Amino acid sequence: QVQLVESGGGLVQAGGSLRLSCAASGRTFKSYVMGWFRQAPGKEREFVATINLSGGSTNYADSVKGRFTISRDNTKNTVYLQMNSLKTEDTTVYYCNAKSYVSDYWGRGTQVTVSS
C-alpha cells in the first residue's frame, strides 16, 4: 500500500511559477513510475508528466512541454513538478500517481489556480 500526499498548490499570476510536491509513504517508492495528472470539473483526467524509476527518463504532455519539469528524489520518497510560465488554462486540480505492474495509486490532489 502506498499513500500519496500532494502539496504546493495555490494561487499564482499568469507567467508565475509553482512547485508541486508529492510525498509517498512506504519503502517501495523507487519501484513505481511516478506521474502527475490534472482534472478540471466535468472533464476527464489528463496526463501531465511521468518519470521512470531512476528519474532518468521523463515524458510530458505537449501542452506543458518546455514549461513543466518532473523530478524525483528516491531518498526522500518524493516526486516534484516544477511549473513555470503558468497559464490560466493550467488552472485545475493536480494529482500524483504511483504505478507499477500490479498497483496504481492516486493522491487526493492539490488545487492550482492561475489568475490573469
Secondary structure, DSSP 8 states (H G I E B T S, - for coil): ---EEEE--EEEETT--EEEEEEE-SS-GGGSEEEEEEE-TTS--EEEEEE-SSS--EEE-TTTTTTEEEEEETTTTEEEEEE-S--GGG-EEEEEEEE-SS-EEE---EEEEEE-
